[in-house]
Amino acid sequence: MNVSIGQLMDQVEEHMMKTVEHMQTDFVAVRTGKASPTLVENVMVDYYGNPTRLKELAGITTPEARLLVVQPWDPSSMGAVEKAIIAANIGISPVNDGRVIRLPVPELSEERRSALAKQVKSRAEEARVAIRNIRRDGNEVAKKAQKGSEITEDELKLKLDGIQKLTDDYIKEVDNVLLKKEKELMSM
């Protein structure tokens, strides 16, 4: 973390906030038995030799609660889109009728729910570790500033306490988001 002591708290909080937001984005892609465009919008398709996100190549709609419809803007890319969806291993078999690709979202089995719950717990733990690493980096910046006589010992203690409070708040936020996602996964 390369930041001045005056901006330290803002930078630490911004990094922690981005970590939580990234985790939430990852959670949205975890299937809960309901069709959502986020399940496939970031699938990478080999489009004329370039890896391209599906959402940039096709319209993705949910006409029914358990059905996704992918309509490529370039009909010649239909095969590549279908291959990419299969390769993404999201547990949905595409049905290609030549004009659109239908993705019927099956009910989740209890076994699959448990596997998804483990996956989100693992992702939440990664976010907690990232937040603790941000705390460590922020603490190092504050300690270097104190050694370099930029701040007093009392100011150092205040910075360290502030960073710890941010850490506690954001880890609590991670736990709340995880709890909500687990509840969503197990109640479908």
CYANA upper distance limits for C-alpha pairs under 8 A (distance plus 0.5 A):
  1 MET  CA    137 ASP  CA      6.63
  1 MET  CA    138 GLY  CA      7.61
  1 MET  CA    141 VAL  CA      7.92
  2 ASN  CA    141 VAL  CA      8.48
  3 VAL  CA      7 GLN  CA      6.99
  3 VAL  CA      8 LEU  CA      6.72
  3 VAL  CA     11 GLN  CA      8.14
  3 VAL  CA    141 VAL  CA      8.19
  4 SER  CA      8 LEU  CA      6.69
  5 ILE  CA    141 VAL  CA      7.70
  5 ILE  CA    142 ALA  CA      7.09
  5 ILE  CA    145 ALA  CA      7.22
  5 ILE  CA    150 GLU  CA      8.47
  7 GLN  CA     11 GLN  CA      6.62
  8 LEU  CA     12 VAL  CA      6.59
  8 LEU  CA    138 GLY  CA      7.30
  8 LEU  CA    141 VAL  CA      8.26
  8 LEU  CA    142 ALA  CA      8.31
  9 MET  CA     13 GLU  CA      6.61
  9 MET  CA    138 GLY  CA      8.43
  9 MET  CA    159 LYS  CA      8.09
  9 MET  CA    162 GLY  CA      8.06
  9 MET  CA    163 ILE  CA      7.40
 10 ASP  CA     14 GLU  CA      6.52
 11 GLN  CA     15 HIS  CA      6.64
 12 VAL  CA     16 MET  CA      6.75
 12 VAL  CA    134 ILE  CA      6.99
 12 VAL  CA    135 ARG  CA      7.65
 12 VAL  CA    138 GLY  CA      6.84
 12 VAL  CA    163 ILE  CA      7.84
 13 GLU  CA     17 MET  CA      6.52
 13 GLU  CA    166 LEU  CA      7.18
 14 GLU  CA     18 LYS  CA      6.68
 15 HIS  CA     19 THR  CA      6.77
 15 HIS  CA    131 ILE  CA      8.49
 15 HIS  CA    134 ILE  CA      7.59
 16 MET  CA     20 VAL  CA      6.95
 16 MET  CA    130 ALA  CA      8.46
 16 MET  CA    131 ILE  CA      6.14
 16 MET  CA    134 ILE  CA      7.53
 16 MET  CA    167 THR  CA      8.24
 16 MET  CA    170 TYR  CA      7.15
 17 MET  CA     21 GLU  CA      6.70
 17 MET  CA    170 TYR  CA      7.85
 18 LYS  CA     22 HIS  CA      6.49
 19 THR  CA     23 MET  CA      6.80
 19 THR  CA    127 ALA  CA      6.69
 19 THR  CA    130 ALA  CA      7.60
 19 THR  CA    131 ILE  CA      7.58
 20 VAL  CA     24 GLN  CA      6.73
 20 VAL  CA    127 ALA  CA      7.26
 20 VAL  CA    170 TYR  CA      7.89
 20 VAL  CA    173 GLU  CA      8.06
 20 VAL  CA    174 VAL  CA      6.84
 21 GLU  CA     25 THR  CA      6.72
 22 HIS  CA     26 ASP  CA      6.80
 23 MET  CA     27 PHE  CA      6.70
 23 MET  CA    123 ARG  CA      7.43
 23 MET  CA    124 ALA  CA      7.41
 23 MET  CA    127 ALA  CA      7.11
 24 GLN  CA     28 VAL  CA      6.84
 24 GLN  CA    177 VAL  CA      7.84
 25 THR  CA     29 ALA  CA      7.45
 26 ASP  CA     30 VAL  CA      7.52
 27 PHE  CA    120 VAL  CA      7.26
 27 PHE  CA    181 LYS  CA      7.80
 28 VAL  CA     38 THR  CA      7.07
 28 VAL  CA     39 LEU  CA      8.04
 29 ALA  CA     38 THR  CA      5.93
 29 ALA  CA     39 LEU  CA      5.25
 29 ALA  CA     40 VAL  CA      8.24
 30 VAL  CA     39 LEU  CA      7.42
 30 VAL  CA    116 LEU  CA      7.69
 30 VAL  CA    120 VAL  CA      8.44
 31 ARG  CA     35 ALA  CA      8.39
 31 ARG  CA     39 LEU  CA      7.10
 31 ARG  CA    116 LEU  CA      8.49
 32 THR  CA    108 LEU  CA      7.86
 32 THR  CA    184 GLU  CA      7.52
 32 THR  CA    185 LEU  CA      5.88
 32 THR  CA    188 MET  CA      7.20
 33 GLY  CA     66 ARG  CA      7.69
 33 GLY  CA    105 VAL  CA      6.86
 33 GLY  CA    106 PRO  CA      7.04
 33 GLY  CA    107 GLU  CA      5.99
 33 GLY  CA    108 LEU  CA      6.31
 33 GLY  CA    188 MET  CA      7.08
 34 LYS  CA     65 ALA  CA      6.34
 34 LYS  CA     66 ARG  CA      5.96
 34 LYS  CA    105 VAL  CA      7.36
 35 ALA  CA     39 LEU  CA      8.13
 35 ALA  CA     62 THR  CA      6.91
 35 ALA  CA     64 GLU  CA      8.23
 35 ALA  CA     65 ALA  CA      6.16
 35 ALA  CA     66 ARG  CA      5.41
 35 ALA  CA     67 LEU  CA      6.12
 35 ALA  CA     68 LEU  CA      6.39
 35 ALA  CA    105 VAL  CA      6.61
 36 SER  CA     62 THR  CA      7.23
 36 SER  CA     68 LEU  CA      7.59
 37 PRO  CA     41 GLU  CA      6.38
 37 PRO  CA     60 ILE  CA      6.40
 37 PRO  CA     61 THR  CA      7.02
 37 PRO  CA     62 THR  CA      7.59
 37 PRO  CA     68 LEU  CA      7.48
 38 THR  CA     42 ASN  CA      7.74
 39 LEU  CA     90 ILE  CA      8.23
 40 VAL  CA     54 LEU  CA      7.54
 40 VAL  CA     55 LYS  CA      8.44
 40 VAL  CA     85 ILE  CA      7.81
 41 GLU  CA     53 ARG  CA      7.13
 41 GLU  CA     54 LEU  CA      5.68
 41 GLU  CA     55 LYS  CA      5.17
 41 GLU  CA     60 ILE  CA      7.98
 42 ASN  CA     53 ARG  CA      5.64
 42 ASN  CA     54 LEU  CA      6.41
 42 ASN  CA     55 LYS  CA      7.12
 43 VAL  CA     53 ARG  CA      6.13
 43 VAL  CA     54 LEU  CA      6.01
 43 VAL  CA     84 ALA  CA      7.24
 43 VAL  CA     85 ILE  CA      7.21
 43 VAL  CA     88 ALA  CA      7.00
 44 MET  CA     51 PRO  CA      6.20
 44 MET  CA     52 THR  CA      5.79
 44 MET  CA     53 ARG  CA      5.15
 44 MET  CA     54 LEU  CA      6.57
 44 MET  CA     84 ALA  CA      7.00
 45 VAL  CA     50 ASN  CA      8.36
 45 VAL  CA     51 PRO  CA      5.93
 45 VAL  CA     52 THR  CA      5.68
 45 VAL  CA     53 ARG  CA      6.61
 45 VAL  CA     54 LEU  CA      6.67
 45 VAL  CA     80 ALA  CA      6.86
 45 VAL  CA     81 VAL  CA      6.32
 45 VAL  CA     84 ALA  CA      5.80
 46 ASP  CA     50 ASN  CA      5.95
 46 ASP  CA     51 PRO  CA      5.16
 46 ASP  CA     52 THR  CA      6.85
 46 ASP  CA     80 ALA  CA      6.87
 46 ASP  CA     81 VAL  CA      8.39
 46 ASP  CA     84 ALA  CA      8.00
 47 TYR  CA     51 PRO  CA      6.64
 47 TYR  CA     52 THR  CA      6.78
 47 TYR  CA     77 SER  CA      7.47
 47 TYR  CA     80 ALA  CA      7.47
 52 THR  CA     56 GLU  CA      7.45
 52 THR  CA     57 LEU  CA      7.96
 53 ARG  CA     57 LEU  CA      7.43
 54 LEU  CA     58 ALA  CA      6.58
 54 LEU  CA     81 VAL  CA      7.83
 55 LYS  CA     59 GLY  CA      7.16
 55 LYS  CA     60 ILE  CA      7.52
 57 LEU  CA     72 PRO  CA      6.23
 57 LEU  CA     73 TRP  CA      6.62
 57 LEU  CA     74 ASP  CA      7.90
 58 ALA  CA     70 VAL  CA      6.76
 58 ALA  CA     71 GLN  CA      5.72
 58 ALA  CA     72 PRO  CA      4.36
 58 ALA  CA     73 TRP  CA      5.76
 58 ALA  CA     74 ASP  CA      8.38
 59 GLY  CA     69 VAL  CA      8.48
 59 GLY  CA     70 VAL  CA      6.25
 59 GLY  CA     71 GLN  CA      5.63
 59 GLY  CA     72 PRO  CA      6.77
 59 GLY  CA     73 TRP  CA      7.71
 60 ILE  CA     68 LEU  CA      7.40
 60 ILE  CA     69 VAL  CA      6.20
 60 ILE  CA     70 VAL  CA      5.12
 60 ILE  CA     71 GLN  CA      7.00
 61 THR  CA     68 LEU  CA      6.25
 61 THR  CA     69 VAL  CA      5.71
 61 THR  CA     70 VAL  CA      7.11
 62 THR  CA     66 ARG  CA      8.23
 62 THR  CA     67 LEU  CA      6.25
 62 THR  CA     68 LEU  CA      5.16
 62 THR  CA     69 VAL  CA      6.67
 63 PRO  CA     67 LEU  CA      6.98
 63 PRO  CA     68 LEU  CA      7.41
 63 PRO  CA     69 VAL  CA      7.84
 64 GLU  CA     68 LEU  CA      8.00
 66 ARG  CA    104 PRO  CA      6.47
 66 ARG  CA    105 VAL  CA      5.47
 66 ARG  CA    106 PRO  CA      7.69
 67 LEU  CA    102 ARG  CA      7.44
 67 LEU  CA    103 LEU  CA      6.20
 67 LEU  CA    104 PRO  CA      5.11
 67 LEU  CA    105 VAL  CA      6.26
 68 LEU  CA    102 ARG  CA      6.36
 68 LEU  CA    103 LEU  CA      5.43
 68 LEU  CA    104 PRO  CA      6.93
 68 LEU  CA    105 VAL  CA      7.99
 69 VAL  CA    100 VAL  CA      7.15
 69 VAL  CA    101 ILE  CA      6.27
 69 VAL  CA    102 ARG  CA      5.17
 69 VAL  CA    103 LEU  CA      6.69
 70 VAL  CA    100 VAL  CA      6.27
 70 VAL  CA    101 ILE  CA      5.55
 70 VAL  CA    102 ARG  CA      6.89
 70 VAL  CA    103 LEU  CA      8.34
 71 GLN  CA     99 ARG  CA      7.48
 71 GLN  CA    100 VAL  CA      5.21
 71 GLN  CA    101 ILE  CA      6.90
 72 PRO  CA     77 SER  CA      7.29
 72 PRO  CA     78 MET  CA      6.92
 72 PRO  CA     81 VAL  CA      8.28
 72 PRO  CA    100 VAL  CA      7.65
 74 ASP  CA     78 MET  CA      8.05
 75 PRO  CA     99 ARG  CA      7.64
 77 SER  CA     81 VAL  CA      6.64
 78 MET  CA     82 GLU  CA      6.71
 78 MET  CA     98 GLY  CA      7.95
 78 MET  CA    100 VAL  CA      8.39
 78 MET  CA    101 ILE  CA      8.39
 79 GLY  CA     83 LYS  CA      6.66
 80 ALA  CA     84 ALA  CA      6.64
 81 VAL  CA     85 ILE  CA      6.78
 82 GLU  CA     86 ILE  CA      6.84
 82 GLU  CA     94 PRO  CA      7.12
 82 GLU  CA     96 ASN  CA      7.95
 82 GLU  CA    101 ILE  CA      7.82
 83 LYS  CA     87 ALA  CA      6.59
 84 ALA  CA     88 ALA  CA      6.54
 85 ILE  CA     89 ASN  CA      7.60
 85 ILE  CA     90 ILE  CA      8.10
 85 ILE  CA     94 PRO  CA      7.75
 86 ILE  CA     90 ILE  CA      8.12
 86 ILE  CA     92 ILE  CA      8.19
 86 ILE  CA     93 SER  CA      7.30
 86 ILE  CA     94 PRO  CA      7.72
 92 ILE  CA    103 LEU  CA      6.83
 92 ILE  CA    104 PRO  CA      7.32
 92 ILE  CA    105 VAL  CA      6.70
 92 ILE  CA    106 PRO  CA      7.87
 93 SER  CA    103 LEU  CA      6.87
 93 SER  CA    104 PRO  CA      7.85
 94 PRO  CA    101 ILE  CA      6.68
 94 PRO  CA    102 ARG  CA      6.25
 94 PRO  CA    103 LEU  CA      5.40
 94 PRO  CA    104 PRO  CA      7.94
 95 VAL  CA    101 ILE  CA      5.95
 95 VAL  CA    102 ARG  CA      5.49
 95 VAL  CA    103 LEU  CA      6.83
 96 ASN  CA    100 VAL  CA      6.63
 96 ASN  CA    101 ILE  CA      4.96
 96 ASN  CA    102 ARG  CA      6.91
 97 ASP  CA    101 ILE  CA      6.98
108 LEU  CA    112 ARG  CA      6.51
108 LEU  CA    113 ARG  CA      6.74
108 LEU  CA    188 MET  CA      8.26
109 SER  CA    113 ARG  CA      6.71
110 GLU  CA    114 SER  CA      6.79
111 GLU  CA    115 ALA  CA      6.81
112 ARG  CA    116 LEU  CA      6.63
113 ARG  CA    117 ALA  CA      6.56
113 ARG  CA    185 LEU  CA      6.68
113 ARG  CA    186 MET  CA      6.85
114 SER  CA    118 LYS  CA      6.73
114 SER  CA    186 MET  CA      8.46
115 ALA  CA    119 GLN  CA      6.76
116 LEU  CA    120 VAL  CA      6.78
116 LEU  CA    185 LEU  CA      8.06
117 ALA  CA    121 LYS  CA      6.69
117 ALA  CA    182 GLU  CA      6.36
117 ALA  CA    185 LEU  CA      7.42
118 LYS  CA    122 SER  CA      6.62
119 GLN  CA    123 ARG  CA      6.79
120 VAL  CA    124 ALA  CA      6.57
120 VAL  CA    178 LEU  CA      7.47
120 VAL  CA    181 LYS  CA      8.24
120 VAL  CA    182 GLU  CA      8.14
121 LYS  CA    125 GLU  CA      6.72
121 LYS  CA    178 LEU  CA      7.37
122 SER  CA    126 GLU  CA      6.87
123 ARG  CA    127 ALA  CA      6.90
124 ALA  CA    128 ARG  CA      6.79
124 ALA  CA    174 VAL  CA      6.89
124 ALA  CA    175 ASP  CA      7.94
124 ALA  CA    178 LEU  CA      7.03
125 GLU  CA    129 VAL  CA      6.72
126 GLU  CA    130 ALA  CA      6.69
127 ALA  CA    131 ILE  CA      6.69
127 ALA  CA    174 VAL  CA      7.77
128 ARG  CA    132 ARG  CA      6.75
128 ARG  CA    171 ILE  CA      6.40
128 ARG  CA    174 VAL  CA      7.62
129 VAL  CA    133 ASN  CA      6.66
130 ALA  CA    134 ILE  CA      6.77
131 ILE  CA    135 ARG  CA      6.79
131 ILE  CA    167 THR  CA      6.99
131 ILE  CA    170 TYR  CA      7.97
131 ILE  CA    171 ILE  CA      7.75
132 ARG  CA    136 ARG  CA      6.73
132 ARG  CA    167 THR  CA      7.33
133 ASN  CA    137 ASP  CA      6.71
134 ILE  CA    138 GLY  CA      6.60
135 ARG  CA    139 ASN  CA      6.56
135 ARG  CA    163 ILE  CA      6.75
135 ARG  CA    164 GLN  CA      7.54
135 ARG  CA    167 THR  CA      7.02
136 ARG  CA    140 GLU  CA      6.74
137 ASP  CA    141 VAL  CA      6.90
138 GLY  CA    142 ALA  CA      6.82
138 GLY  CA    163 ILE  CA      7.65
139 ASN  CA    143 LYS  CA      6.62
139 ASN  CA    159 LYS  CA      8.37
139 ASN  CA    160 LEU  CA      6.59
139 ASN  CA    163 ILE  CA      7.87
140 GLU  CA    144 LYS  CA      6.59
141 VAL  CA    145 ALA  CA      6.70
142 ALA  CA    146 GLN  CA      6.83
142 ALA  CA    156 LEU  CA      6.70
142 ALA  CA    159 LYS  CA      7.32
142 ALA  CA    160 LEU  CA      7.86
143 LYS  CA    147 LYS  CA      6.70
143 LYS  CA    156 LEU  CA      7.30
144 LYS  CA    148 GLY  CA      6.50
145 ALA  CA    149 SER  CA      6.73
145 ALA  CA    150 GLU  CA      5.59
145 ALA  CA    151 ILE  CA      6.54
146 GLN  CA    150 GLU  CA      6.16
146 GLN  CA    151 ILE  CA      5.38
146 GLN  CA    152 THR  CA      6.46
146 GLN  CA    153 GLU  CA      7.04
146 GLN  CA    156 LEU  CA      6.90
151 ILE  CA    155 GLU  CA      6.40
151 ILE  CA    156 LEU  CA      7.08
152 THR  CA    156 LEU  CA      6.70
153 GLU  CA    157 LYS  CA      6.81
154 ASP  CA    158 LEU  CA      6.86
155 GLU  CA    159 LYS  CA      6.67
156 LEU  CA    160 LEU  CA      6.61
157 LYS  CA    161 ASP  CA      6.54
158 LEU  CA    162 GLY  CA      6.54
159 LYS  CA    163 ILE  CA      6.61
160 LEU  CA    164 GLN  CA      6.67
161 ASP  CA    165 LYS  CA      6.71
162 GLY  CA    166 LEU  CA      6.80
163 ILE  CA    167 THR  CA      6.65
164 GLN  CA    168 ASP  CA      6.66
165 LYS  CA    169 ASP  CA      6.64
166 LEU  CA    170 TYR  CA      6.61
167 THR  CA    171 ILE  CA      6.55
168 ASP  CA    172 LYS  CA      6.60
169 ASP  CA    173 GLU  CA      6.76
170 TYR  CA    174 VAL  CA      6.72
171 ILE  CA    175 ASP  CA      6.76
172 LYS  CA    176 ASN  CA      6.72
173 GLU  CA    177 VAL  CA      6.71
174 VAL  CA    178 LEU  CA      6.59
175 ASP  CA    179 LEU  CA      6.59
176 ASN  CA    180 LYS  CA      6.74
177 VAL  CA    181 LYS  CA      6.73
178 LEU  CA    182 GLU  CA      6.58
179 LEU  CA    183 LYS  CA      6.64
180 LYS  CA    184 GLU  CA      6.70
181 LYS  CA    185 LEU  CA      6.61
182 GLU  CA    186 MET  CA      6.63
183 LYS  CA    187 SER  CA      6.49
184 GLU  CA    188 MET  CA      7.02
